[in-house]
Amino acid sequence: MVLQSLAKYYEILSADPDSNIPKSGYNAVNVSYALNISKDGELHEIIPTMIPVKRGKKMVEISQTMELPERVPRANGIKPNFLCDNSSYVLGIDNKGKPTRTKQCFESFKDLHNQILLNIKNDYAQALINFLNSWDVENAQTHPAVQEHLENIIKGANIVFKLDGGRYIHEDEEIKKAWDEYSTKSSDGKIMQCLVTGEEKPIARIHPAIKGVKGAQSSGASLVSFNKSAYESFGKKDGQGINSPVSEEIAFAYTTALNHLLSDDANRIYIGDAAVIFWAISSEKKYQDMASIFVNPSEISESEEEKATQRDPAAIREVRSIFDKIAKGEPIRDFGEEFDKDVEFYTLGLSPNAARLSVRFFTRDNFLGFIQKSARHYEDMRIERQFSNEFEFVPIWKVLSETVPATAKDKTPQPQMSGSVMRAILTGVRYPTAIFNAIMMRIKADRNINYYRASIIKAYLIRNYKEKYREVITVSLNTETNNKAYVLGRLFAVLEKAQLDASETKLKSTIKDKYFTSASATPGRVFPILLRLSQHHIAKAEYGYTSDKRIEELMQKLEIEENPMPTNLSLEDQGIFVLGYYHQRNAFYVKKDKDSDNKNEEEN
């Protein structure tokens, strides 16, 4: 299904003249330099082809993407590419200390071009042949034009050719035609039934490389690959791609579409170690833009000048409209007229695995379904904030970052958990227990109960245990419920407030630092101690009677006759305890802010 949907997307893009997707037999290649040569094959200069782009607030130079003849898979051996390659093949220069092999690379590059361009007599083909046949490999590094850029060239940069400072040689139509004929005739693929289309066609033994996944090899990685007999089917020894027969046509289509998606920073986002991409069966970019913003809503809170990428205005408007509905508790049933709610929509997560890629998750839905399921996640997460500058709609990367210890050197969340969380969001199923356990572990370790952690706990419990906690979990303080875990969490916050009110100086540690973990797990053992301590705090505080009254009200909710303080709380009830504590503590300061606002209004 992954390959089929990507191949289908390639067909959509190839039919769109504005997509710039490479046609069959060609790849989009990042090119850093061009050799400017004369008709006689003399090297005049080397021209950098990098282009400036804005990344955040900085301008950086990146390689220019050009459509060039299809790259050959090159895990090992000497295999030249046509019209574009690195310095080893184009100039016979490298930095690996293997001069003999480098000469062989150049000779193979020269032989390939002599073979393909043999019958073309125009200036472009003859200039390139003249250059290759006359280039002095032995003294290549001492050439003045090479010396100027030698340090960067030998790092593996791709190099193309220009004729007398004019057009690129690879743009010549006669040369393109010669390449098309050569690539068609050179196929030696075994004729088999393609698993994607069902047609009998030449099968790709090695699929083109996929680039753009952080952590994978810079030269590219494979999604479909077999290179050891242990992985090969009976009778398919040394068959590699023959074990999963995909036609050369489909292999090109799916890898080209995937590389096209991965090359766009606007639509390639990272969740944990996984590169996540989106695509609709449409050539319009607004669907990808809207999905990307929906997964990372922090983007639309930035100003246009600060944004690293530009989004479709319709996508931004639609996302803001949907988030406004979520905030009001309104259902998401449709979009504006600019979006087709029924268009097929896909999400793919790819993680690096040596020279291969692992599919972390893959989902298929219509676009409305994708938005509704994602919106449900934000609705589940919705809880009263501590501070106004916190994300109202919490990005998924922020959710996962809360599972990582602040002191950890590697800030990458656990990969399996990240994938499970994304699957839960995209398919609407239960959240994985792993994220709840991770958040509870972090709270017990550092006793930091912040807005983001409370949001995650609320989302997990309301989705996974909705019937059990339906009447307990709310966006802000729930003063009506008598749920013991929730009331005990509130009571702990009141006891902590009583301690803080009694102290004239800032405390080095509070009862939260000493007792929170044990109080949430074994309240029956800890709360009697805390209640005795509170009487000392109430006696010292100027307004101690306020805390005393709050304690009394909450104790009445615990129903003294019916085991008011359980010996133990389950992990889920400990999560409810955390929410009760968070809501009650927040209510103290929210009320204070509201009182301050009212006072200001009266003065005005």
C-alpha positions in Angstrom: 0.0 0.0 0.0 2.9 2.4 0.7 4.5 1.9 -2.7 1.1 1.9 -4.5 0.0 5.2 -2.9 3.4 6.9 -3.6 3.3 5.7 -7.2 -0.2 7.1 -7.5 1.0 10.4 -6.1 3.9 10.4 -8.7 1.3 10.1 -11.5 -0.6 13.1 -10.1 2.5 15.2 -9.9 3.9 14.2 -13.3 0.7 15.3 -14.9 1.0 18.7 -13.3 3.3 21.0 -15.3 4.0 23.2 -12.2 5.2 20.3 -9.9 8.8 20.1 -11.3 8.8 16.4 -10.5 11.4 14.5 -12.6 10.1 12.4 -15.4 10.9 8.7 -15.8 14.7 8.2 -16.2 15.6 11.4 -14.3 16.2 12.4 -10.7 16.2 15.6 -8.8 19.8 16.0 -7.8 21.5 18.5 -5.4 24.3 20.2 -7.4 27.0 22.4 -5.9 29.3 23.2 -8.8 29.5 23.5 -12.6 32.5 23.0 -14.8 32.5 25.8 -17.3 34.2 24.4 -20.4 34.9 25.6 -24.0 33.9 23.9 -27.2 37.5 22.5 -27.4 37.0 20.9 -23.9 39.2 23.4 -22.0 38.2 24.1 -18.4 37.8 27.8 -17.9 36.5 28.0 -14.4 34.4 26.2 -11.7 31.2 28.0 -10.9 29.4 27.4 -7.6 25.7 26.7 -8.1 24.6 27.1 -4.4 21.6 29.3 -3.8 20.8 31.4 -0.6 17.8 30.5 1.4 16.4 31.7 4.7 16.5 29.2 7.6 14.9 30.8 10.6 16.5 34.2 11.0 19.7 33.2 9.1 20.6 33.1 5.4 22.4 29.9 4.4 23.6 28.5 1.0 22.3 25.2 -0.1 22.9 23.1 -3.3 20.7 23.8 -6.2 18.3 21.1 -7.2 18.4 20.1 -10.9 16.7 17.5 -13.0 19.4 15.1 -14.2 19.6 11.5 -15.6 18.7 8.9 -13.1 21.3 8.1 -10.5 22.7 4.6 -10.3 22.5 2.7 -6.9 26.1 2.7 -5.7 26.6 0.8 -2.4 29.9 -0.5 -3.7 31.8 -1.0 -7.0 32.6 1.6 -9.7 29.4 2.9 -11.3 29.4 6.3 -13.1 26.4 8.6 -13.4 25.6 10.4 -16.6 26.3 14.2 -16.9 26.7 14.7 -13.1 28.8 13.1 -10.5 31.3 13.7 -7.7 35.0 14.8 -8.1 36.3 11.2 -8.3 34.3 10.5 -11.4 34.2 13.9 -13.1 37.8 15.1 -12.4 39.6 12.0 -11.1 40.2 13.7 -7.7 39.2 12.4 -4.2 40.2 12.7 -0.6 40.3 9.1 0.3 43.9 8.3 -0.5 43.0 5.8 -3.3 44.5 7.2 -6.5 44.2 4.0 -8.5 40.5 3.6 -7.8 39.9 7.3 -8.5 41.5 7.0 -11.9 39.3 4.0 -12.6 36.2 6.0 -11.6 37.2 8.8 -14.0 37.9 6.3 -16.9 34.5 4.6 -16.3 32.8 8.1 -16.4 34.7 8.9 -19.6 33.8 5.6 -21.3 30.1 6.0 -20.4 29.9 9.4 -22.1 31.8 8.4 -25.1 29.4 5.5 -25.5 26.2 7.6 -25.1 27.3 10.7 -27.0 29.1 8.9 -29.8 26.6 9.9 -32.6 25.8 13.4 -31.4 27.7 16.1 -33.3 26.4 19.3 -31.7 28.6 21.7 -29.6 27.4 20.5 -26.2 28.2 16.8 -26.8 31.5 17.5 -28.5 32.6 19.9 -25.8 32.0 17.3 -23.1 33.7 14.5 -25.0 36.7 16.8 -25.8 37.0 17.7 -22.1 36.9 14.1 -20.9 39.3 12.8 -23.5 41.8 15.6 -22.9 41.6 16.0 -19.1 44.9 15.3 -17.4 44.0 13.3 -14.3 47.6 13.2 -13.1 47.8 17.0 -12.7 44.1 17.6 -12.0 44.6 19.1 -8.5 47.1 21.7 -9.7 44.7 23.2 -12.3 44.1 26.8 -11.3 40.3 26.5 -11.6 40.3 23.3 -9.4 42.6 24.7 -6.7 40.2 27.6 -6.0 37.4 25.2 -4.9 39.4 22.0 -4.2 38.6 21.8 -0.4 34.8 21.8 -1.0 34.8 19.8 -4.2 36.5 16.7 -2.7 33.8 16.5 0.0 31.5 14.7 -2.4 29.7 17.6 -4.0 27.8 16.9 -7.2 29.2 18.6 -10.4 27.6 19.3 -13.7 28.9 21.0 -16.9 28.3 24.4 -18.7 29.3 25.4 -22.2 31.1 28.7 -22.4 29.2 30.2 -19.4 25.8 29.6 -21.2 23.4 26.7 -20.8 24.0 23.6 -18.8 25.0 20.7 -21.0 22.4 18.4 -19.4 19.7 20.7 -20.7 20.4 20.0 -24.4 17.5 18.1 -26.1 19.7 15.9 -28.3 21.6 14.7 -25.3 18.4 14.0 -23.4 17.1 12.0 -26.3 20.3 9.9 -26.4 20.0 9.3 -22.6 16.4 8.2 -23.0 17.3 5.7 -25.7 20.3 4.4 -23.7 18.4 3.9 -20.4 15.5 2.1 -22.2 17.9 -0.4 -23.9 20.1 -0.9 -20.9 17.4 -2.5 -18.7 18.4 -6.0 -17.8 15.5 -6.5 -15.4 14.0 -10.0 -15.2 10.4 -10.0 -16.5 8.0 -10.8 -13.6 4.7 -9.8 -12.2 4.9 -6.5 -10.4 3.5 -6.7 -6.9 2.1 -3.2 -7.1 0.4 -3.2 -10.6 0.1 -6.9 -11.3 1.7 -6.3 -14.8 4.4 -8.4 -16.3 7.4 -6.0 -16.6 11.1 -5.7 -16.0 11.7 -5.9 -12.3 14.1 -3.5 -10.5 16.8 -5.5 -8.8 18.1 -2.5 -6.8 15.7 0.3 -6.1 16.9 4.0 -6.3 18.1 5.5 -3.0 15.9 7.5 -0.8 17.4 10.7 0.7 16.4 13.2 3.3 15.9 11.1 6.4 18.0 12.4 9.3 20.2 9.7 10.7 20.3 7.6 7.5 23.3 7.5 5.2 23.8 10.8 3.4 24.1 8.9 0.1 20.6 7.5 0.6 18.9 4.5 2.1 16.6 1.8 0.8 13.0 1.0 1.6 13.0 -2.3 -0.2 16.3 -4.2 -0.2 17.7 -7.8 0.3 21.4 -8.3 0.4 22.0 -11.5 2.4 20.9 -15.0 1.7 19.1 -15.2 5.1 16.6 -12.7 3.8 16.1 -14.2 0.4 13.4 -16.6 -0.7 14.2 -20.1 -2.0 15.5 -19.9 -5.5 16.1 -16.2 -5.3 19.7 -16.2 -4.3 21.5 -13.0 -5.1 18.2 -11.7 -6.4 18.0 -8.7 -4.1 14.8 -6.9 -5.3 13.5 -10.0 -7.0 12.4 -11.2 -3.6 9.7 -8.5 -3.6 9.2 -7.9 -7.4 8.5 -4.3 -8.1 8.8 -3.1 -11.7 11.5 -0.6 -12.7 8.7 1.8 -13.6 7.1 1.7 -10.2 10.4 1.6 -8.3 11.3 4.9 -10.1 7.8 6.4 -9.4 7.6 5.7 -5.7 11.2 6.7 -4.9 10.9 9.9 -6.9 7.7 10.8 -5.2 9.2 10.0 -1.8 12.4 12.0 -2.5 10.3 14.9 -3.7 8.3 14.9 -0.4 11.4 14.4 1.8 13.2 17.3 0.0 10.6 19.8 1.2 11.4 21.1 4.7 7.9 22.5 4.8 6.3 19.1 4.7 9.0 16.9 6.4 8.7 17.1 10.1 10.3 15.0 12.8 8.5 13.1 15.5 11.2 11.4 17.7 13.6 9.8 15.2 11.0 9.5 12.5 10.7 11.7 9.5 7.0 12.3 8.9 5.6 13.2 5.5 2.0 13.8 4.3 0.5 13.7 0.9 -3.0 13.9 -0.7 -3.9 12.4 -4.0 -3.8 16.0 -5.4 -1.1 18.2 -6.9 -2.2 21.0 -4.6 0.3 21.7 -1.8 -2.2 23.2 0.6 -3.2 19.7 1.9 0.4 19.0 3.0 0.7 22.5 4.4 -2.5 22.2 6.5 -1.5 18.7 7.8 2.0 19.9 8.8 0.6 22.9 10.6 -1.9 20.7 12.4 0.8 18.5 13.7 3.0 21.4 14.7 0.5 24.3 15.5 3.2 26.3 17.1 4.2 27.4 13.6 1.2 29.7 13.1 1.9 31.6 16.3 5.1 32.9 14.7 5.3 36.0 12.6 5.7 35.8 8.9 9.3 37.1 9.1 10.3 34.5 11.6 8.8 31.5 9.8 11.4 29.3 8.1 8.9 28.2 5.4 5.9 29.8 3.8 2.6 28.1 4.0 -0.5 28.3 1.8 -2.7 31.1 3.2 -5.8 29.0 2.8 -4.2 26.3 4.9 -3.4 28.7 7.7 -6.9 30.2 7.7 -8.5 26.7 7.8 -6.3 25.5 10.7 -7.0 28.6 12.7 -10.8 28.2 12.1 -10.6 24.5 13.2 -8.6 25.3 16.4 -11.2 28.0 17.2 -13.9 25.3 16.9 -11.9 23.0 19.2 -11.5 25.7 21.8 -15.3 26.2 21.8 -16.0 22.5 21.9 -17.7 22.5 18.5 -17.5 19.5 16.2 -15.4 19.4 13.0 -17.8 18.3 10.2 -16.6 20.2 7.1 -14.1 22.6 5.7 -14.2 25.7 3.6 -14.8 25.4 -0.2 -11.1 25.5 -0.9 -10.6 22.0 0.4 -12.0 18.6 -0.7 -12.9 16.7 2.4 -13.0 13.4 0.5 -9.5 13.5 -1.1 -7.4 10.5 -0.2 -4.7 11.4 2.4 -1.7 9.5 3.6 0.8 9.8 6.5 4.2 8.0 6.5 6.8 7.9 9.3 10.3 6.7 8.3 13.1 5.9 10.7 16.8 5.3 9.9 18.1 1.8 10.2 21.7 1.6 8.9 21.5 1.6 5.1 17.7 1.0 5.2 14.6 2.7 6.3 12.0 1.4 8.7 8.4 2.2 8.3 7.4 3.5 11.8 3.7 4.1 10.8 1.6 4.5 7.8 -2.0 5.6 7.6 -4.6 6.1 5.0 -7.8 8.2 5.4 -9.8 10.9 3.7 -8.7 14.4 4.5 -11.6 15.1 6.8 -11.0 11.9 8.7 -7.4 12.9 9.2 -8.4 16.3 10.6 -11.2 15.0 12.8 -8.9 12.4 14.4 -6.1 15.0 14.9 -8.7 17.4 16.3 -9.9 14.8 18.8 -6.3 14.6 20.1 -6.2 18.3 20.7 -9.6 18.2 22.4 -8.4 15.4 24.6 -5.3 17.4 25.5 -7.2 20.6 26.3 -6.7 21.8 29.9 -6.4 25.1 31.7 -2.9 26.6 31.2 -0.6 27.7 33.9 0.8 30.7 31.9 -0.6 32.6 28.9 2.6 32.1 26.9 2.3 28.3 26.9 1.1 26.6 23.7 -2.7 26.5 23.7 -2.6 23.5 21.3 0.4 21.5 22.3 2.6 20.3 19.3 3.3 16.6 19.3 7.1 17.2 19.5 6.4 19.0 22.8 4.3 16.1 24.1 7.1 13.7 23.4 9.8 15.9 24.8 8.2 15.8 28.2 9.1 12.1 28.4 12.8 12.8 28.2 14.8 13.7 31.4 16.0 17.3 31.4 19.5 16.1 32.2 19.6 13.6 29.3 22.3 14.3 26.7 20.2 12.6 24.0 16.9 14.5 23.8 15.3 12.0 21.3 12.2 10.4 22.7 11.9 6.6 22.7 11.3 5.7 19.0 8.7 2.9 19.6 6.7 5.2 21.9 6.8 8.1 19.4 5.5 5.9 16.6 2.7 4.5 18.9 1.6 8.0 19.9 1.4 9.1 16.3 -0.6 6.0 15.3 -3.0 6.7 18.2 -3.5 10.3 17.0 -3.8 9.5 13.3 -6.2 6.5 13.8 -8.1 7.6 16.8 -7.2 4.5 18.9 -6.2 4.4 22.5 -2.9 6.1 23.5 0.0 3.8 24.3 0.5 3.0 28.0 4.2 3.8 27.5 3.6 7.6 27.3 1.5 7.7 30.4 4.0 5.6 32.3 6.9 7.8 31.1 5.1 11.0 32.2 4.3 9.6 35.6 7.9 8.5 36.0 9.2 11.9 35.1 6.8 13.5 37.7 7.9 11.1 40.4 11.6 11.8 39.5 11.5 15.6 39.4 8.1 16.4 41.0 7.4 18.9 38.2 3.7 19.0 37.4 3.4 21.4 34.5 0.8 22.3 32.0 2.1 20.0 29.3 2.4 16.9 31.6 -1.1 17.5 33.0 -2.4 17.8 29.4 -0.9 14.4 28.4 -2.3 12.7 31.6 -5.7 14.1 30.9 -5.7 13.0 27.2 -4.5 9.5 28.2 -7.1 9.0 30.9 -10.1 10.6 29.1 -9.5 8.5 25.9 -8.4 5.2 27.5 -10.7 5.2 30.5 -13.5 7.5 29.4 -16.3 5.6 31.1 -14.5 5.3 34.4 -13.4 9.0 34.6 -16.1 10.7 32.5 -17.5 12.7 35.4 -14.1 13.5 36.9 -11.9 14.9 34.2 -12.6 18.5 33.1 -10.7 21.3 31.5 -10.4 23.3 34.7 -11.0 22.7 38.4 -13.9 20.2 39.1 -15.5 21.2 42.4 -18.4 18.8 42.0 -16.7 15.4 41.9 -16.1 13.3 45.0 -13.6 11.0 43.3 -11.1 10.2 46.1 -8.0 10.4 44.0 -9.0 13.7 42.5 -10.0 15.2 45.9 -6.8 13.9 47.5 -4.8 15.7 44.8 -6.7 18.9 45.5 -6.2 18.4 49.2 -2.4 18.0 48.7 -2.4 21.4 46.8 -4.3 23.0 49.7 -1.8 21.6 52.3 1.1 22.9 50.2 -0.5 26.3 50.0 -1.0 26.4 53.7 2.7 25.7 54.2 3.7 28.4 51.7 1.4 31.0 53.4 3.0 30.2 56.8 6.5 30.9 55.6 7.9 34.5 55.5 10.8 33.5 53.3 11.2 31.3 50.3 11.3 27.6 51.3 14.2 25.4 50.1 11.7 22.5 49.8 8.0 22.1 50.3 5.8 19.1 51.2 5.6 18.5 47.4 9.4 17.9 47.3 9.3 15.4 50.2 5.9 13.7 50.0 4.3 14.1 46.6 5.3 10.7 45.2 4.4 8.8 48.4 1.2 10.7 48.9 -0.1 9.9 45.4 0.8 6.2 45.7 0.0 5.5 49.4 -2.3 8.3 50.6 -3.5 6.3 53.7 0.0 6.3 55.1 1.1 9.8 54.2 -1.9 12.2 54.6 -2.3 11.7 58.3 1.2 13.1 58.7 0.5 16.0 56.3 -2.7 16.9 58.1 -0.9 17.1 61.4 1.8 19.3 59.9 -0.9 21.6 58.4 -2.1 22.6 61.8 1.3 24.1 62.6 1.2 26.0 59.2 -2.3 27.2 59.8 -1.4 28.5 63.2 1.5 30.5 61.9 -0.2 31.9 58.8 -1.9 35.3 58.8 -4.9 34.0 57.0 -4.6 30.4 58.2 -8.4 30.1 58.7 -8.8 30.2 54.9 -6.7 27.1 54.5 -8.4 25.5 57.4 -11.8 26.0 55.8 -10.6 24.6 52.4 -9.2 21.5 54.2 -12.5 21.0 56.0 -14.5 21.2 52.8 -12.3 18.7 51.0 -12.4 16.3 54.0 -16.2 16.3 53.9 -16.0 15.2 50.2 -13.8 12.2 51.2 -16.7 10.7 53.3 -15.0 9.8 56.5 -17.1 6.6 57.0 -16.1 5.1 53.7 -12.3 4.6 53.7 -11.5 8.3 52.9 -7.8 7.7 52.3 -7.1 4.4 50.4 -4.0 2.5 51.4 -2.9 2.4 47.7 -3.9 4.1 44.5 -3.6 2.5 41.0 -1.3 4.2 38.5 -4.3 5.5 36.7 -5.7 6.9 39.9 -2.3 8.5 40.6 -2.8 10.3 37.3 -6.2 11.6 38.6 -4.4 12.7 41.8 -2.0 14.7 39.6 -4.8 16.3 37.8 -6.6 17.2 41.0 -3.4 18.8 42.4 -2.7 20.7 39.1 -6.3 22.0 38.9 -6.4 23.1 42.5 -3.0 24.7 42.5 -3.8 26.5 39.2 -7.1 27.7 40.7 -5.3 29.6 43.4 -3.4 31.7 40.9 -6.1 32.0 38.2 -8.4 33.4 40.9 -5.7 35.9 42.0 -5.2 37.0 38.4 -8.9 37.5 37.9 -9.2 39.5 41.1 -6.3 41.7 39.9 -8.0 42.3 36.5 -11.3 43.2 38.2 -9.5 45.7 40.4 -7.8 47.3 37.4 -11.2 47.6 35.6 -12.7 49.4 38.7 -9.8 51.8 38.8 -10.3 52.7 35.2 
